[in-house]
Amino acid sequence: MSQMISVGKELIRINPNNTCQIQYSTSAGRTWLLRFGSNTAGNFIDLSLVGNEIIALTSKGTYYSTNQGRMWIRRS
């Protein structure tokens, strides 16, 4: 797992300055925009791409997203 993954034409990463946030880039990392900015999933630790899901290890457990990190659902 890592703190940045490539999904299609985007890079998706954990914000290094605020680990409750997910950012994305369509410019190969030259600029970053906020994609998810809530602490409901806790602090993001690692990201992984598995099929069409992004899997995240967070301080509140394991979460997944099927919409490029816009919404996170706790995996039970």
C-alpha positions as CSV (number, residue, x, y, z in Angstrom):
1,M,0.0,0.0,0.0
2,S,1.1,3.6,-0.4
3,Q,0.2,7.2,0.2
4,M,-0.3,7.9,-3.6
5,I,-1.9,5.8,-6.3
6,S,-2.6,6.2,-10.0
7,V,-6.3,5.7,-11.1
8,G,-6.9,6.2,-14.8
9,K,-5.6,9.7,-15.7
10,E,-5.4,10.9,-12.1
11,L,-3.0,10.6,-9.2
12,I,-4.8,10.3,-5.9
13,R,-2.9,10.8,-2.6
14,I,-3.3,11.4,1.1
15,N,-2.7,15.1,1.8
16,P,0.7,15.2,3.5
17,N,-0.4,18.2,5.5
18,N,-3.8,16.9,6.7
19,T,-4.2,13.1,6.6
20,C,-8.0,13.4,6.9
21,Q,-8.0,14.7,3.3
22,I,-7.7,13.0,-0.1
23,Q,-6.3,15.0,-3.0
24,Y,-6.2,14.4,-6.7
25,S,-4.1,15.6,-9.6
26,T,-4.7,15.6,-13.3
27,S,-1.4,17.3,-14.1
28,A,1.0,14.5,-13.1
29,G,1.3,15.9,-9.6
30,R,2.1,19.6,-10.5
31,T,-1.1,20.8,-8.8
32,W,-3.4,19.1,-6.3
33,L,-7.1,19.6,-5.6
34,L,-9.2,18.5,-2.7
35,R,-11.4,15.5,-3.4
36,F,-12.4,14.4,0.2
37,G,-12.1,16.6,3.2
38,S,-13.9,15.0,6.2
39,N,-12.6,13.3,9.3
40,T,-15.5,10.7,9.3
41,A,-13.1,8.0,8.0
42,G,-10.3,9.2,10.4
43,N,-6.7,9.8,9.4
44,F,-5.7,8.0,6.2
45,I,-2.6,5.9,6.5
46,D,-2.4,3.9,3.2
47,L,-4.2,3.6,-0.1
48,S,-4.4,0.7,-2.6
49,L,-6.2,0.1,-5.8
50,V,-8.0,-3.3,-6.1
51,G,-10.1,-3.7,-9.2
52,N,-12.4,-0.7,-9.3
53,E,-12.1,0.1,-5.6
54,I,-9.7,2.2,-3.7
55,I,-9.0,0.6,-0.4
56,A,-7.8,2.8,2.5
57,L,-6.4,1.9,5.8
58,T,-7.3,4.6,8.3
59,S,-7.2,5.3,12.0
60,K,-10.8,4.2,12.2
61,G,-10.5,0.9,10.2
62,T,-10.6,-0.2,6.6
63,Y,-12.6,1.9,4.1
64,Y,-13.3,1.6,0.4
65,S,-14.4,4.0,-2.4
66,T,-15.8,3.1,-5.8
67,N,-15.9,6.8,-7.0
68,Q,-12.2,7.8,-7.0
69,G,-12.2,8.8,-3.4
70,R,-15.2,11.1,-3.3
71,M,-17.1,9.0,-0.7
72,W,-15.7,6.4,1.7
73,I,-17.6,3.4,3.2
74,R,-16.4,1.4,6.1
75,R,-15.6,-2.2,5.2
76,S,-17.0,-4.6,7.9
